[in-house]
């Protein structure tokens, strides 16, 4: 599920103090975004926000479900384009069929990573499978650095083997954590992992002090460095700490997604499904897509029964770059 509205998600944040040695923890609360028309599927968007656009190179985070497919109709996203980013799909429940203009045909399943690179241009579709009754997961984007933002199309699939550490089950899908590393290629140093905490568990992880981190809570009430997070909230931890402590004070398991990366110093422009560096970059990408709704830059997706999505109209004022919060 991609960013199919034409606005930047923004919402306020509050800044409780973090635990000893962990620095300040900033709590980002999501806003609800309906995707898909009258029988829309609502997602909870925590990135980007007015106060914080990026965590490392992570520039976009949607959290959705558990979504009753019988009520909403599930996911059926027609061919649509991307530039300047990598899409990261991670499910907790359900199944999604993926097709792209590289020729990839794959399925997104719980506990398995699908990462698609749309540098200069790619198009793809996402459709929940007929047997899916509930959809539940996250859709994440990673901004490509300027030297790689016009890289070629790519698609990678990886099913990490979970590891058990101090009352937690950890699945590392990008980067390295808890003694395991993902083989998936990225263009900036990144971390991505699902962390499930057992009831009453407290987990202290060694992390890279050069990374900033975000902890997105799927379900349960979780402490991050002493700061409480509710479901769908994301706790931001700045650089400078070499340990990160997560705690579950409840009698039920709690599930989180841990994101991290070195600060992304470049300014970016995000609009619809494009990431660029200027209004002109975005306008050019939109024009190229609308010329043929595919064409040589974005390619065509085989096997989908339906027309590509047209791009929204550009706003009447120039799009402005976003930098990471300081």
C-alpha positions in Angstrom: 0.0 0.0 0.0 1.6 3.2 -1.2 1.2 6.8 -0.5 -1.7 7.5 -2.8 -2.9 10.8 -1.4 -1.2 14.0 -2.6 -0.4 15.6 0.8 2.4 15.3 3.3 1.3 13.7 6.5 1.9 16.1 9.4 0.9 16.0 13.0 2.2 17.3 16.3 4.6 15.6 18.6 5.4 15.8 22.3 8.8 15.2 23.9 8.9 13.3 27.1 12.3 12.8 28.7 14.0 9.5 28.0 15.6 7.1 30.4 19.1 7.4 31.7 21.8 7.2 29.0 19.3 7.0 26.2 18.7 10.7 25.4 15.4 12.3 24.7 12.5 10.3 23.4 10.2 12.1 21.0 6.7 10.6 20.7 5.2 10.9 17.2 1.4 10.3 17.0 -0.1 9.2 13.7 -2.9 10.7 11.7 -5.5 8.6 10.0 -5.5 8.5 6.2 -8.2 6.8 4.1 -6.9 5.0 1.0 -9.0 3.5 -1.7 -12.3 5.4 -2.1 -15.7 4.8 -0.5 -14.8 1.4 0.9 -11.4 2.8 2.0 -8.8 1.1 4.1 -7.6 3.5 6.8 -3.9 3.7 7.5 -2.1 5.4 10.4 0.7 7.6 9.2 3.6 8.6 11.4 6.1 9.8 8.9 6.5 12.3 7.4 5.3 15.0 10.0 5.8 18.7 10.1 8.2 18.4 13.0 10.1 15.3 11.7 10.4 14.1 8.1 13.0 11.4 8.4 14.5 8.8 10.8 17.8 7.9 9.1 16.8 7.6 5.5 13.3 6.3 6.5 11.0 9.0 5.1 7.6 7.4 5.2 5.7 5.0 7.5 2.1 3.8 7.3 0.7 1.3 9.8 -2.5 -0.5 9.0 -4.9 -3.1 10.3 -6.0 -5.4 11.5 -8.3 -4.6 8.5 -11.4 -6.6 7.8 -11.2 -7.4 4.1 -14.9 -8.3 4.0 -15.8 -4.8 5.1 -13.2 -2.7 3.2 -12.7 -4.9 0.1 -9.0 -5.3 0.9 -6.2 -3.9 -1.2 -6.3 -3.4 -4.9 -3.8 -0.8 -6.0 -3.6 -0.3 -9.8 -0.2 0.3 -11.5 1.4 3.5 -10.1 4.9 4.9 -10.2 7.8 5.6 -7.9 11.0 7.6 -8.1 14.0 8.2 -5.8 13.1 5.6 -3.1 12.9 2.0 -1.9 9.6 0.6 -0.7 9.7 -1.8 2.2 6.7 -4.1 2.7 6.3 -6.0 6.0 3.1 -7.8 7.0 1.8 -9.1 10.4 -1.2 -10.8 8.8 -2.7 -11.5 5.4 -1.1 -11.8 2.0 -0.5 -9.3 -0.9 0.4 -10.1 -4.5 3.1 -7.8 -5.9 3.8 -7.2 -9.6 6.2 -4.6 -11.0 7.6 -3.3 -14.3 10.9 -5.1 -13.7 8.9 -8.3 -14.2 8.9 -9.3 -10.6 5.9 -11.4 -9.4 6.0 -12.1 -5.7 3.9 -12.3 -2.6 4.2 -10.3 0.6 3.6 -12.7 3.6 3.9 -12.2 7.4 7.6 -12.2 8.5 8.9 -11.8 4.9 10.5 -8.7 3.5 9.7 -7.3 0.0 12.0 -4.4 -0.9 11.6 -2.7 -4.3 13.9 0.0 -5.6 12.4 2.7 -7.7 15.3 5.0 -8.5 14.9 6.6 -11.9 11.4 5.0 -12.2 9.4 1.9 -11.6 5.7 1.0 -11.5 3.9 -1.7 -9.6 0.6 -3.1 -8.3 -0.4 -4.5 -4.9 -3.5 -6.7 -4.5 -4.6 -8.7 -1.5 -5.0 -12.4 -2.3 -8.5 -14.0 -2.4 -7.9 -16.0 0.8 -6.9 -13.0 2.8 -9.5 -12.2 5.5 -7.5 -9.6 7.5 -4.7 -7.3 6.4 -2.2 -6.0 9.0 1.2 -4.6 8.5 3.4 -1.6 7.7 4.5 0.1 4.5 7.7 2.0 4.7 9.8 4.1 2.3 13.6 4.8 2.3 14.9 7.9 0.5 17.8 7.2 -1.9 20.8 9.5 -1.5 21.4 11.9 -4.4 24.2 9.9 -5.9 21.9 6.8 -6.2 18.5 8.3 -6.7 18.4 7.6 -10.4 19.6 4.0 -9.9 18.0 1.2 -11.9 14.9 -0.9 -10.9 15.4 -3.7 -8.4 13.4 -6.1 -6.3 14.6 -8.2 -3.3 12.8 -10.8 -1.1 14.1 -12.0 2.2 12.6 -14.2 5.0 14.7 -13.6 8.1 15.0 -16.3 10.7 13.8 -15.0 14.1 16.2 -15.0 17.0 15.2 -15.2 20.7 16.9 -12.7 23.0 16.0 -12.0 26.7 12.3 -12.5 26.4 12.0 -11.2 22.8 11.7 -12.6 19.3 13.6 -10.5 16.8 13.3 -10.6 13.0 16.0 -8.5 11.4 14.9 -7.6 7.8 17.5 -4.8 7.2 20.8 -4.1 8.7 22.2 -5.9 11.8 21.0 -6.4 15.3 21.3 -8.9 18.1 24.1 -10.7 16.4 22.4 -11.3 13.0 22.5 -9.4 9.8 20.2 -9.1 6.7 21.8 -9.7 3.3 19.4 -7.2 1.7 21.2 -4.3 -0.1 20.5 -0.7 0.8 22.1 2.6 -0.3 22.5 4.1 3.2 23.2 2.4 6.6 19.8 1.2 7.9 18.2 -1.0 10.5 14.8 -2.6 10.2 13.5 -5.3 12.6 10.3 -6.7 14.1 10.6 -7.1 17.9 8.0 -9.0 19.8 8.3 -8.7 23.6 7.0 -11.4 25.9 4.7 -10.3 28.8 6.6 -8.4 31.4 9.9 -8.6 29.4 12.6 -5.9 29.4 15.1 -6.0 26.6 18.3 -3.9 26.2 19.8 -4.0 22.8 23.3 -2.8 21.7 22.8 -0.3 18.9 25.0 1.9 16.7 25.4 5.3 18.4 25.7 6.9 15.0 22.1 5.9 14.2 18.9 7.6 15.1 16.1 5.2 15.9 12.3 4.9 15.8 10.2 2.4 17.6 6.7 1.9 16.1 4.3 0.1 18.3 1.9 -2.3 16.6 0.1 -3.6 19.6 0.7 -3.5 23.4 2.0 -0.7 25.6 5.8 -0.4 25.3 8.4 1.6 27.2 11.2 3.0 25.1 14.0 4.2 27.4 11.5 4.8 30.1 8.9 6.6 27.9 5.5 4.9 27.4 4.2 4.4 23.9 0.7 3.4 22.9 -0.3 1.4 19.9 0.4 3.2 16.6 2.8 5.7 18.2 6.4 6.0 17.2 9.1 6.8 19.6 12.1 8.7 18.2 15.6 8.3 19.8 18.4 10.6 18.5 21.9 9.6 17.9 24.4 9.3 20.7 23.2 6.2 22.5 24.8 2.7 22.3 21.9 0.8 24.0 18.2 0.9 23.5 15.9 -0.5 26.2 12.4 -1.7 25.4 9.9 -2.9 28.1 6.5 -4.5 28.1 4.7 -4.0 31.4 1.6 -5.9 30.4 0.5 -9.5 30.7 0.2 -9.8 26.9 2.9 -9.9 24.2 3.7 -6.5 22.6 4.9 -6.1 19.0 7.1 -3.3 17.6 9.0 -2.4 14.5 12.4 -0.9 15.1 13.8 1.4 12.5 17.2 3.1 12.4 19.9 4.7 10.3 22.5 7.4 10.0 21.0 10.9 9.8 20.0 11.7 6.2 21.5 15.1 5.7 20.0 15.9 2.3 16.9 17.8 1.7 14.2 16.0 -0.2 10.9 16.8 -1.8 8.1 14.2 -1.4 4.8 14.3 -3.3 2.4 11.6 -4.2 4.7 8.5 -4.9 7.8 10.5 -5.9 10.9 11.5 -3.9 13.1 14.2 -5.5 15.2 17.2 -4.6 13.2 20.0 -6.2 9.7 20.9 -7.4 11.1 20.5 -10.9 12.1 16.9 -10.2 8.6 16.1 -9.1 6.9 17.9 -12.0 9.1 16.1 -14.5 8.3 12.7 -12.9 4.6 13.5 -13.0 4.8 14.6 -16.6 6.7 11.5 -17.6 4.1 9.3 -15.9 1.1 11.0 -17.4 2.5 11.0 -20.9 1.8 7.3 -21.3 0.8 6.1 -17.8 3.9 4.0 -17.9 6.2 4.4 -20.8 10.0 3.9 -21.0 10.8 5.7 -17.7 8.4 3.7 -15.5 7.7 0.6 -17.6 4.5 -1.5 -17.7 3.1 -4.0 -15.2 2.0 -7.3 -16.8 -0.8 -9.4 -15.3 -3.0 -6.7 -13.8 -6.5 -6.3 -15.1 -7.1 -2.6 -14.9 -5.8 0.9 -16.0 -2.9 2.7 -14.3 -3.6 5.3 -11.7 -3.4 8.9 -13.0 -1.4 11.3 -10.9 -3.1 14.1 -8.9 -2.7 17.7 -10.0 0.3 19.4 -8.7 -0.4 22.1 -6.1 -0.5 25.7 -7.3 2.5 26.7 -5.2 6.0 25.2 -5.6 6.8 22.2 -3.5 9.4 22.9 -0.8 12.2 20.6 0.3 12.2 18.9 3.6 15.2 18.4 5.8 15.5 16.2 8.9 14.6 17.9 12.2 17.6 19.0 14.3 
